[in-house]
Amino acid sequence: MENYSYFSDEAAGASPGGRQMLNKVPEVTIFFWIIKILSTTVGETAADFLNFKLNLGLTNTTFVMCGLLLITLFLQFRSRKYVPGIYWLAVVLISVVGTLVSDNLVDNFGVTLETTTITFTLVLLVTFVAWYASEKTLSIHSIYTTKREAFYWSAILFTFALGTSAGDLTAESLNLGYWKSALMFAALIGVVTIAYYRFKLNAVLAFWIVYILTRPLGASLGDYLSQPRDEGGLGLGTVGTSAIFLVTILSLVIYLTKTRRDEIPLPRSAEESSVTHGEQVSP
């Protein structure tokens, strides 16, 4: 749900102060949204599995997952182009960490879900404002400098934290239940989709709204699938739910790695620039 101008304001890698690289994120295809929703669900169930089933506790789980995320982001930032395995591993881990950030604030520090939802909303807005003020674009088709990538992953983290808080707020605090919450967020995504295709809602705005909404959708789905039946779930458990979704994500990532169907094509000027700087560009 992005526009397809690819590079909105500069030739690839030409931003001042940024090192030469190709676009670092995937094209927005149906595979993008499927893996995104699956990863949000895994973020919810995997955090619960590590916290409760393995008895690591919330604090230890947070330290472990933050460490793994930092290592993965290091590899992601070092890469000079989009690599499906590294990118989607970062998304899955940041989904888990986003969940843990919200859970720590609520469970360890006693912050209400209403407060965390509002706070993460404001922090995300500040991130977008700072990103746009600095780069004059929020398009994911322009993630080809280190600064833009830093803004991008910061926004992703806050969308996951916000989605966790919003999903828990509607399902638990507002007593809507898991499947009703999932339907509500799915309906909101449908409204944005219609606004984009029918009423020409700005592509970048539509993308980020849907990206934010898929997090509470995935969180609600994860809780619905994994929680016991007497608590309104299907009783699949965190192990079963996480395993099913992780295998599906892995299968799709392998498929995309082989087919390269989600790579963003480069304009001619970007190809020439990359070749000039010694970057191998595939046809």
C-alpha positions in Angstrom: 0.0 0.0 0.0 2.8 2.4 -1.0 3.2 4.4 -4.1 5.7 3.0 -6.6 7.9 6.0 -7.2 10.6 4.1 -5.4 12.9 7.1 -4.7 10.9 10.1 -4.0 13.5 12.9 -3.9 17.0 11.8 -4.5 19.0 9.3 -6.5 20.0 6.2 -4.6 22.6 6.8 -2.0 22.9 10.4 -2.8 21.7 11.8 0.6 24.3 14.0 2.3 26.0 12.2 5.2 24.7 8.8 4.2 26.8 5.9 2.9 26.1 4.4 -0.6 23.6 1.6 -0.4 20.6 0.1 -2.2 17.1 0.4 -0.8 17.1 -1.6 2.5 13.4 -2.7 2.8 11.1 -5.0 0.7 8.5 -4.0 -1.8 5.0 -3.8 -0.4 3.4 -6.9 -1.8 0.8 -9.4 -0.5 3.8 -11.3 0.9 4.9 -8.2 2.9 1.5 -8.0 4.7 1.2 -11.7 5.3 4.7 -11.9 6.9 4.0 -8.7 8.8 0.8 -10.0 10.4 2.4 -13.4 11.1 5.4 -11.7 12.8 3.2 -9.6 15.0 1.4 -12.7 16.1 4.7 -14.4 16.8 5.8 -11.3 18.8 2.8 -11.8 21.1 3.0 -15.6 21.5 6.8 -15.9 21.6 7.1 -13.2 24.4 4.5 -15.1 26.4 6.3 -18.5 25.7 9.7 -17.2 26.9 8.3 -15.4 29.9 6.0 -18.0 31.2 6.7 -21.4 29.6 10.5 -21.2 30.0 10.2 -19.3 33.2 12.7 -16.7 32.2 10.6 -14.0 33.7 9.8 -10.7 32.0 13.0 -9.0 32.8 15.4 -11.8 31.7 13.3 -12.3 28.6 13.6 -8.6 27.7 17.4 -8.7 28.1 17.8 -11.8 26.0 15.6 -10.6 23.2 17.0 -7.1 23.2 20.5 -8.6 22.8 19.4 -10.8 19.9 17.7 -7.7 18.3 20.8 -5.6 18.6 22.9 -8.2 16.9 20.4 -8.6 14.1 20.1 -4.8 13.6 23.9 -4.6 13.5 23.8 -7.1 10.6 20.9 -5.2 9.0 22.7 -1.9 9.1 25.9 -3.4 7.8 24.2 -4.8 4.8 24.2 -2.5 1.8 21.0 -3.9 0.3 17.7 -5.7 1.2 18.4 -9.2 2.5 15.1 -11.0 3.2 16.5 -13.3 6.0 18.1 -10.5 8.0 15.3 -8.0 7.4 12.4 -10.3 8.5 14.4 -11.7 11.4 14.8 -8.1 12.6 11.0 -7.6 12.2 10.2 -10.7 14.2 12.6 -9.8 17.0 11.5 -6.2 17.1 7.9 -7.5 17.3 8.9 -9.5 20.4 10.8 -6.6 22.0 8.0 -4.2 21.3 5.6 -6.5 23.1 8.1 -6.8 26.0 8.5 -3.0 26.3 4.7 -2.6 26.7 4.4 -5.5 29.1 7.3 -4.2 31.2 5.7 -0.9 31.6 2.3 -2.4 32.5 3.4 -5.4 34.7 6.7 -4.2 36.2 6.0 -0.5 36.6 2.3 -0.4 37.0 1.6 1.9 34.0 -2.0 1.6 32.8 -2.7 0.4 29.2 -4.5 3.7 28.5 -1.3 5.6 29.4 1.0 3.3 27.4 -1.2 3.5 24.4 -1.3 7.3 24.5 2.4 7.6 25.2 3.5 5.3 22.4 1.1 7.2 20.0 2.8 10.5 20.9 6.3 9.0 20.7 5.5 7.5 17.3 4.2 10.9 16.1 7.3 12.6 17.3 9.4 10.0 15.4 7.5 10.7 12.2 7.8 14.4 12.6 11.5 14.3 13.2 12.0 11.9 10.3 10.0 14.1 7.9 11.7 17.3 9.1 15.1 15.7 8.5 14.5 13.8 5.3 11.3 15.4 3.7 9.8 12.0 3.1 8.4 9.0 5.1 8.4 6.7 2.1 9.8 3.3 2.7 11.0 3.3 -0.9 13.7 5.8 0.1 15.5 3.8 2.9 18.9 4.0 1.3 20.9 6.0 3.9 21.9 5.0 7.5 20.0 8.0 8.9 16.7 7.0 7.2 17.1 3.4 8.2 17.6 4.5 11.8 14.3 6.5 11.6 12.6 3.6 9.9 13.5 1.0 12.6 12.7 3.4 15.4 9.2 3.9 13.9 8.8 0.1 13.5 9.7 -0.5 17.2 7.2 2.1 18.4 4.4 0.7 16.1 4.9 -2.7 17.7 4.9 -1.3 21.2 1.8 0.8 20.4 0.0 -2.1 18.8 0.6 -4.3 21.8 -0.8 -1.7 24.2 -3.7 -0.9 22.0 -4.5 -4.6 21.4 -4.4 -5.4 25.1 -6.4 -2.2 25.9 -9.3 -3.2 23.6 -9.3 -6.9 24.4 -8.8 -6.8 28.1 -9.4 -3.3 29.6 -12.4 -2.6 27.3 -13.6 -6.3 27.6 -14.1 -6.7 23.9 -12.3 -10.1 23.9 -9.7 -11.3 21.5 -11.6 -12.2 18.4 -13.8 -9.1 18.6 -10.7 -7.0 18.9 -9.2 -8.7 15.9 -12.3 -8.1 13.8 -12.4 -4.4 14.8 -8.8 -3.8 13.8 -9.3 -5.8 10.5 -12.3 -3.6 9.8 -10.2 -0.5 10.4 -7.6 -1.8 7.9 -10.4 -2.4 5.5 -11.6 1.2 5.8 -8.1 2.5 5.1 -7.7 0.2 2.2 -11.0 1.5 0.7 -9.9 5.1 1.3 -6.7 4.4 -0.5 -8.1 2.7 -3.6 -11.4 4.5 -3.8 -10.8 8.0 -2.4 -7.0 8.3 -3.2 -5.8 8.5 0.4 -2.1 9.4 0.4 -0.1 6.3 -0.2 2.5 6.9 2.5 -0.1 7.8 5.1 -2.2 4.8 4.2 0.8 2.5 4.5 1.8 3.6 8.0 -1.8 3.6 9.3 -2.2 0.0 8.1 1.3 -0.9 9.4 0.3 0.3 12.8 -3.1 -1.4 12.8 -1.7 -4.8 11.8 0.2 -4.9 15.1 -2.9 -5.0 17.4 -4.6 -7.2 14.8 -1.7 -9.7 15.0 -1.6 -9.4 18.8 -5.3 -10.1 19.1 -5.0 -13.1 16.8 -2.1 -14.4 18.7 -3.9 -14.2 22.0 -7.1 -15.7 20.5 -5.2 -18.7 19.1 -3.0 -19.3 22.1 -5.1 -18.5 25.2 -7.1 -21.2 26.9 -10.7 -21.7 25.9 -12.0 -20.6 29.3 -10.3 -17.3 28.7 -11.8 -16.7 25.3 -9.1 -18.3 23.2 -8.8 -21.4 21.0 -6.3 -23.1 23.3 -3.5 -23.8 20.8 -1.0 -22.6 23.3 2.0 -20.3 22.8 4.3 -23.2 21.6 1.9 -24.4 19.0 0.9 -21.0 17.7 4.5 -19.7 17.6 5.8 -22.9 15.8 3.1 -22.7 13.1 3.6 -19.1 12.4 7.5 -19.2 12.5 7.5 -22.1 10.0 5.2 -20.2 7.8 7.4 -17.1 8.0 10.5 -19.1 7.3 8.9 -20.7 4.3 7.8 -17.4 2.8 11.3 -15.8 3.5 13.0 -18.7 1.7 10.6 -18.3 -1.2 11.3 -14.6 -1.4 15.0 -15.1 -1.2 14.9 -17.5 -4.1 12.4 -15.6 -6.3 13.4 -12.0 -5.3 9.8 -11.0 -5.9 9.8 -8.4 -3.2 12.9 -6.5 -4.3 12.3 -2.9 -5.2 13.5 -2.1 -8.7 16.1 0.6 -9.1 15.8 3.5 -11.4 18.4 3.7 -14.2 20.3 6.5 -12.4 20.5 4.4 -9.2 21.8 1.4 -11.1 24.5 3.5 -12.7 25.4 5.0 -9.3 25.7 1.6 -7.7 27.8 0.2 -10.4 30.1 3.2 -10.2 30.6 2.6 -6.5 31.3 -1.1 -7.0 27.9 -2.4 -6.0 26.7 -5.4 -7.9 23.2 -4.7 -9.2 21.2 -7.7 -10.5 19.1 -7.3 -13.6 
